[in-house]
Amino acid sequence: MEDFRRTYLRLCKEGGVEPQESVVAQLQENRTAQGSRLDLSGQSLSVDTCSVLARAFQKDITFTEVLLSDCMLSEEGAKVLLIGLFGNTAVKTLDLKGNNLRSAGAEVLGKLLACNKTLRRLVLEWNALGVWDEAFSLFCEGLASNSMLMELDLRNNQINHHGASELALALKHNTTLEVLDLRWNNIGLLGGRSLLEALQKNKSIVQLEMAGNNIPSDTLKALEQTTEHNSDRQSTLRESRSRTQVLTTEIQTLKDKKGRQFLSLMETIDRQREETGRSNRSTSIQIGRLQEALNERKSAVNSLTAKLQMTEAALALSEQKNHNMGELLTRVKVEKEEQWDRQSRERKKEQEDCVLREGKLLREIQNLTETNIQLKSK
């Protein structure tokens, strides 16, 4: 705010204009404010002040909201001030309530809407824009070509059914305006029908205020239903855009994640390639060493094979000798068994002979005993 006050005073000095005390006082009062709002409501701005403010607005990037309601702007002052806003790239809200803007104001407002690319909300309550059909037609042409404005307040502007028809033509081409306030005008039945026809093609208006315009209730109801339909459609579109944005964000996150994973994978592959190269070189050296060791082992194996063959020949000879000894042992064993059998039979025969002799001797002893007994008896 302090920078704007200094700019205003500097431009007044450069243009040879006496600074308006009420404006300086208002800027002085809000010099410590850190907001983006310039409120000069209720200040009676002269043409010279409007000219200086217009020059300040041309390059100002601080204020996004400018309130100039009830400033008693003259036709020339309003024209100069609005021209200064043509190239402004910061102001998004402009309040011109109660300034009795007429034909010149309507024409300049139409040009402002046609060339300004940042204005989102425009308040024109309590003016007289609809009194002159031709000037209001130019205003509507600017509205038709505008692609940024979202809210327009045209309450108490004496707009008749001709102005409503021009406004309807503008709404058929405008695709960004969402809120339109037309209360307390003179639109009537014909104007209401024109607006209804326009809203059947316009898909962006979601709020339309039409009270106090002598429009039949059925037409008002149809207008309300059309705006409700647009509102539902806008809600669906916003939800769809939100979901699309979420999905886009998720997809981008996944892309970034996959990109990082891909880069990490490529780095891992490069490291693995380097490690594989080193491993291959180390393996080649080890293979060479193993080949040498294998050749040495092969020579040793050949020597051992020769020794093994000699050992096998000696073993075969030993086995032959062992076989012969086995056969000899078997024959000896058979002979021993036969000899044992003969000796067993001989011992058996001798035992039998001994038993026979012993029996004979026992009988002889018994006979002798009996004879002895008989002899004793005699």
C-alpha positions as CSV (number, residue, x, y, z in Angstrom):
1,M,0.0,0.0,0.0
2,E,2.8,2.4,0.8
3,D,4.4,1.7,-2.6
4,F,1.2,2.5,-4.3
5,R,0.8,5.8,-2.3
6,R,4.3,6.8,-3.4
7,T,3.6,5.9,-7.0
8,Y,0.3,8.0,-6.9
9,L,2.1,11.0,-5.4
10,R,5.0,10.7,-8.0
11,L,2.5,10.4,-10.9
12,C,0.6,13.4,-9.6
13,K,3.9,15.4,-9.5
14,E,4.9,14.3,-12.9
15,G,1.5,15.2,-14.4
16,G,1.2,18.5,-12.6
17,V,-1.9,17.3,-10.8
18,E,-2.8,18.2,-7.3
19,P,-3.1,15.0,-5.2
20,Q,-6.7,14.5,-4.0
21,E,-6.5,14.8,-0.3
22,S,-9.2,12.2,0.4
23,V,-7.4,9.6,-1.7
24,V,-4.0,10.4,0.0
25,A,-5.7,10.2,3.4
26,Q,-7.2,6.8,2.5
27,L,-3.9,5.5,1.3
28,Q,-2.2,7.0,4.3
29,E,-4.7,5.3,6.6
30,N,-4.0,1.9,5.0
31,R,-0.2,2.4,4.4
32,T,0.7,-0.3,6.8
33,A,-1.7,-2.9,5.4
34,Q,-0.1,-5.8,3.8
35,G,-3.1,-7.0,1.8
36,S,-3.9,-7.0,-1.9
37,R,-7.1,-4.9,-1.6
38,L,-7.4,-1.3,-2.6
39,D,-10.6,0.2,-1.1
40,L,-11.4,3.8,-2.3
41,S,-15.2,3.4,-1.9
42,G,-17.1,6.6,-1.2
43,Q,-14.3,8.8,-2.4
44,S,-15.4,11.4,-5.0
45,L,-12.7,10.9,-7.6
46,S,-12.0,13.7,-10.0
47,V,-11.1,13.2,-13.6
48,D,-7.5,14.1,-12.9
49,T,-7.3,11.6,-10.0
50,C,-8.9,9.0,-12.3
51,S,-6.2,9.7,-14.9
52,V,-3.4,9.3,-12.3
53,L,-4.9,6.1,-10.9
54,A,-5.2,4.8,-14.4
55,R,-1.5,5.3,-15.0
56,A,-0.8,3.6,-11.6
57,F,-3.0,0.6,-12.5
58,Q,-1.3,0.0,-15.8
59,K,1.8,-1.4,-14.2
60,D,0.6,-2.3,-10.7
61,I,0.9,-5.9,-9.8
62,T,0.0,-5.6,-6.1
63,F,-3.7,-5.3,-5.9
64,T,-6.0,-8.1,-6.9
65,E,-9.2,-6.4,-5.6
66,V,-10.1,-2.8,-6.4
67,L,-13.2,-1.3,-4.7
68,L,-14.5,1.9,-6.3
69,S,-18.1,1.9,-5.3
70,D,-20.0,5.1,-4.8
71,C,-17.1,7.3,-6.1
72,M,-19.4,9.5,-8.2
73,L,-17.3,8.9,-11.3
74,S,-18.0,11.2,-14.3
75,E,-18.3,9.8,-17.8
76,E,-14.8,11.0,-18.6
77,G,-13.3,9.9,-15.3
78,A,-14.8,6.4,-15.6
79,K,-13.6,6.1,-19.2
80,V,-10.0,7.1,-18.3
81,L,-9.9,4.9,-15.2
82,L,-11.2,1.8,-17.0
83,I,-8.8,2.3,-19.9
84,G,-6.0,2.2,-17.3
85,L,-7.2,-1.3,-16.4
86,F,-7.0,-2.6,-20.0
87,G,-3.4,-3.9,-19.6
88,N,-3.5,-4.7,-15.9
89,T,-2.5,-8.3,-15.1
90,A,-3.3,-8.4,-11.3
91,V,-6.8,-7.1,-10.6
92,K,-9.3,-10.0,-10.4
93,T,-12.2,-8.2,-8.6
94,L,-13.5,-4.8,-9.7
95,D,-16.4,-3.1,-7.8
96,L,-18.0,-0.1,-9.5
97,K,-21.2,-0.1,-7.6
98,G,-23.3,3.1,-7.6
99,N,-21.3,5.3,-10.0
100,N,-24.1,6.0,-12.4
101,L,-22.2,4.6,-15.4
102,R,-24.0,5.2,-18.7
103,S,-23.2,4.9,-22.4
104,A,-19.5,5.8,-22.3
105,G,-19.0,3.6,-19.3
106,A,-20.8,0.7,-21.0
107,E,-18.7,1.0,-24.1
108,V,-15.4,1.1,-22.2
109,L,-16.5,-1.8,-20.0
110,G,-17.1,-3.8,-23.2
111,K,-13.6,-3.0,-24.4
112,L,-12.2,-3.9,-20.9
113,L,-13.9,-7.3,-21.0
114,A,-12.7,-7.9,-24.5
115,C,-9.0,-7.2,-23.8
116,N,-8.4,-7.9,-20.1
117,K,-7.2,-11.4,-19.3
118,T,-7.3,-11.5,-15.5
119,L,-10.6,-10.0,-14.3
120,R,-12.8,-12.7,-12.6
121,R,-15.5,-10.7,-10.7
122,L,-17.1,-7.4,-11.9
123,V,-19.7,-5.6,-9.7
124,L,-21.8,-3.0,-11.6
125,E,-24.8,-2.7,-9.2
126,W,-26.7,0.6,-9.2
127,N,-25.6,2.0,-12.6
128,A,-27.5,2.9,-15.7
129,L,-25.8,0.6,-18.3
130,G,-29.1,-0.6,-19.8
131,V,-30.5,2.8,-20.7
132,W,-28.7,3.1,-24.0
133,D,-29.3,0.0,-26.1
134,E,-26.4,0.6,-28.5
135,A,-23.8,1.1,-25.7
136,F,-25.2,-1.9,-23.8
137,S,-24.9,-3.9,-27.0
138,L,-21.2,-3.0,-27.1
139,F,-20.8,-4.1,-23.5
140,C,-22.5,-7.4,-24.4
141,E,-20.1,-7.9,-27.3
142,G,-17.2,-7.5,-24.9
143,L,-18.8,-10.0,-22.6
144,A,-19.3,-12.5,-25.4
145,S,-15.5,-12.4,-26.3
146,N,-14.4,-12.6,-22.7
147,S,-12.9,-15.9,-21.5
148,M,-12.0,-15.1,-17.9
149,L,-14.9,-13.4,-16.1
150,M,-16.8,-15.7,-13.7
151,E,-19.1,-13.4,-11.7
152,L,-21.1,-10.4,-13.1
153,D,-23.4,-8.2,-11.0
154,L,-25.8,-6.1,-13.0
155,R,-28.4,-5.3,-10.4
156,N,-30.4,-2.1,-10.8
157,N,-29.1,-1.1,-14.2
158,Q,-32.4,-0.4,-16.0
159,I,-31.9,-3.3,-18.4
160,N,-35.0,-3.9,-20.6
161,H,-36.0,-6.7,-22.8
162,H,-33.8,-5.4,-25.6
163,G,-30.8,-5.4,-23.3
164,A,-31.7,-8.9,-22.1
165,S,-31.8,-10.0,-25.8
166,E,-28.3,-8.6,-26.3
167,L,-27.1,-10.2,-23.1
168,A,-28.6,-13.6,-24.2
169,L,-26.6,-13.4,-27.4
170,A,-23.5,-12.8,-25.4
171,L,-24.3,-15.8,-23.1
172,K,-24.5,-18.0,-26.1
173,H,-20.9,-17.4,-26.9
174,N,-19.5,-16.9,-23.4
175,T,-18.3,-20.2,-21.8
176,T,-16.7,-19.0,-18.5
177,L,-19.3,-16.8,-16.7
178,E,-20.9,-18.8,-13.8
179,V,-22.7,-16.3,-11.7
180,L,-25.0,-13.6,-13.2
181,D,-27.1,-11.2,-11.0
182,L,-29.9,-9.4,-12.9
183,R,-32.2,-8.5,-10.0
184,W,-34.3,-5.3,-10.1
185,N,-34.2,-4.5,-13.8
186,N,-36.9,-4.3,-16.4
187,I,-36.3,-7.5,-18.4
188,G,-39.9,-8.7,-18.6
189,L,-41.4,-11.7,-20.3
190,L,-39.6,-11.3,-23.7
191,G,-36.3,-10.7,-22.0
192,G,-36.8,-13.7,-19.8
193,R,-37.6,-15.9,-22.8
194,S,-34.5,-14.7,-24.6
195,L,-32.4,-15.6,-21.5
196,L,-34.0,-19.0,-21.2
197,E,-33.3,-19.7,-24.8
198,A,-29.6,-18.7,-24.3
199,L,-29.3,-20.8,-21.2
200,Q,-30.4,-23.8,-23.1
201,K,-27.2,-23.5,-25.0
202,N,-25.0,-22.0,-22.3
203,K,-23.5,-24.7,-20.0
204,S,-21.5,-22.5,-17.6
205,I,-24.1,-20.4,-15.8
206,V,-24.8,-22.1,-12.4
207,Q,-26.3,-19.2,-10.5
208,L,-28.8,-16.7,-12.1
209,E,-30.6,-14.1,-9.9
210,M,-33.7,-12.7,-11.7
211,A,-36.0,-11.3,-8.9
212,G,-37.8,-8.0,-9.5
213,N,-37.9,-8.2,-13.3
214,N,-41.6,-8.8,-13.9
215,I,-40.9,-12.3,-15.4
216,P,-43.7,-14.9,-15.1
217,S,-43.2,-17.6,-12.5
218,D,-43.1,-20.4,-15.1
219,T,-40.3,-18.7,-16.9
220,L,-38.4,-18.1,-13.7
221,K,-38.9,-21.8,-12.8
222,A,-37.5,-22.8,-16.1
223,L,-34.6,-20.5,-15.7
224,E,-34.0,-21.9,-12.2
225,Q,-34.2,-25.5,-13.5
226,T,-31.7,-24.7,-16.3
227,T,-29.2,-23.2,-13.9
228,E,-29.6,-26.1,-11.5
229,H,-28.9,-28.5,-14.4
230,N,-25.8,-26.5,-15.3
231,S,-24.8,-26.5,-11.6
232,D,-25.1,-30.3,-11.5
233,R,-23.2,-30.6,-14.7
234,Q,-20.5,-28.2,-13.4
235,S,-20.3,-30.2,-10.1
236,T,-19.9,-33.4,-12.2
237,L,-17.3,-31.8,-14.3
238,R,-15.4,-30.5,-11.3
239,E,-15.6,-33.9,-9.7
240,S,-14.4,-35.5,-12.9
241,R,-11.6,-32.9,-13.2
242,S,-10.7,-33.5,-9.6
243,R,-10.5,-37.2,-10.1
244,T,-8.7,-36.7,-13.4
245,Q,-6.2,-34.5,-11.5
246,V,-5.8,-37.0,-8.8
247,L,-5.3,-39.8,-11.4
248,T,-2.9,-37.6,-13.3
249,T,-1.0,-36.9,-10.1
250,E,-0.9,-40.5,-9.3
251,I,0.1,-41.4,-12.8
252,Q,2.8,-38.8,-12.7
253,T,3.9,-40.1,-9.3
254,L,4.0,-43.6,-10.7
255,K,6.0,-42.3,-13.7
256,D,8.4,-40.6,-11.5
257,K,8.7,-43.6,-9.2
258,K,9.1,-45.9,-12.2
259,G,11.6,-43.5,-13.7
260,R,13.6,-43.5,-10.5
261,Q,13.3,-47.3,-10.3
262,F,14.4,-47.5,-14.0
263,L,17.4,-45.3,-13.3
264,S,18.2,-47.2,-10.2
265,L,17.9,-50.4,-12.2
266,M,20.1,-49.1,-14.9
267,E,22.7,-48.1,-12.3
268,T,22.4,-51.5,-10.8
269,I,22.8,-53.1,-14.2
270,D,25.9,-51.0,-14.9
271,R,27.4,-51.9,-11.6
272,Q,26.6,-55.6,-12.2
273,R,28.2,-55.3,-15.7
274,E,31.3,-53.8,-14.1
275,E,31.3,-56.5,-11.4
276,T,30.7,-59.1,-14.1
277,G,33.6,-57.8,-16.1
278,R,35.9,-57.9,-13.1
279,S,34.5,-61.3,-12.2
280,N,35.1,-62.5,-15.7
281,R,38.6,-61.3,-15.7
282,S,39.2,-62.8,-12.3
283,T,37.5,-66.0,-13.5
284,S,39.7,-66.1,-16.6
285,I,42.8,-65.9,-14.4
286,Q,41.4,-68.6,-12.1
287,I,40.6,-70.8,-15.1
288,G,44.1,-70.4,-16.3
289,R,45.5,-71.4,-13.0
290,L,43.1,-74.3,-12.7
291,Q,44.0,-75.4,-16.2
292,E,47.7,-75.5,-15.2
293,A,46.8,-77.4,-12.0
294,L,44.6,-79.7,-14.1
295,N,47.5,-80.4,-16.4
296,E,49.7,-81.2,-13.4
297,R,47.0,-83.4,-12.0
298,K,46.5,-85.1,-15.4
299,S,50.2,-86.0,-15.5
300,A,50.0,-87.3,-11.9
301,V,46.8,-89.3,-12.8
302,N,48.6,-90.8,-15.9
303,S,51.5,-91.9,-13.6
304,L,49.0,-93.3,-11.1
305,T,47.1,-95.1,-13.9
306,A,50.3,-96.8,-15.0
307,K,51.1,-97.8,-11.4
308,L,47.5,-99.0,-11.0
309,Q,47.8,-101.2,-14.1
310,M,50.9,-102.8,-12.7
311,T,49.2,-103.2,-9.4
312,E,46.2,-104.8,-11.1
313,A,48.5,-107.2,-12.9
314,A,50.2,-108.2,-9.6
315,L,46.7,-108.4,-8.0
316,A,45.5,-110.7,-10.8
317,L,48.6,-113.0,-10.3
318,S,48.0,-113.0,-6.5
319,E,44.3,-113.9,-7.1
320,Q,45.4,-116.8,-9.3
321,K,47.8,-118.0,-6.6
322,N,45.1,-117.5,-4.1
323,H,42.7,-119.5,-6.2
324,N,45.2,-122.4,-6.6
325,M,45.9,-122.3,-2.8
326,G,42.1,-122.5,-2.3
327,E,41.8,-125.5,-4.4
328,L,44.7,-127.2,-2.7
329,L,43.2,-126.3,0.7
330,T,39.9,-127.8,-0.4
331,R,41.5,-131.1,-1.4
332,V,43.4,-131.2,1.9
333,K,40.2,-130.5,3.7
334,V,38.4,-133.3,1.9
335,E,41.3,-135.7,2.6
336,K,41.2,-134.8,6.2
337,E,37.5,-135.3,6.4
338,E,37.8,-138.8,4.8
339,Q,40.6,-139.7,7.2
340,W,38.5,-138.5,10.1
341,D,35.6,-140.6,8.9
342,R,37.9,-143.7,8.7
343,Q,39.3,-143.0,12.1
344,S,35.7,-142.5,13.4
345,R,34.6,-145.9,12.0
346,E,37.7,-147.6,13.4
347,R,37.1,-146.1,16.9
348,K,33.5,-147.1,16.7
349,K,34.4,-150.7,15.7
350,E,37.0,-150.9,18.5
351,Q,34.4,-149.6,21.0
352,E,31.9,-152.3,19.8
353,D,34.6,-154.9,20.1
354,C,35.4,-153.7,23.6
355,V,31.7,-153.8,24.6
356,L,31.5,-157.4,23.3
357,R,34.6,-158.5,25.2
358,E,33.4,-156.8,28.3
359,G,30.1,-158.6,28.1
360,K,31.9,-161.9,27.5
361,L,34.1,-161.2,30.5
362,L,31.1,-160.3,32.6
363,R,29.4,-163.5,31.7
364,E,32.5,-165.5,32.5
365,I,32.8,-163.7,35.9
366,Q,29.2,-164.4,36.6
367,N,29.7,-168.1,35.7
368,L,32.8,-168.2,37.9
369,T,30.9,-166.6,40.7
370,E,28.2,-169.1,40.5
371,T,30.7,-172.0,40.3
372,N,32.5,-170.5,43.4
373,I,29.2,-170.3,45.3
374,Q,28.5,-173.9,44.4
375,L,31.9,-174.9,45.5
376,K,31.5,-173.1,48.7
377,S,28.2,-174.9,49.2
378,K,29.8,-178.2,48.7
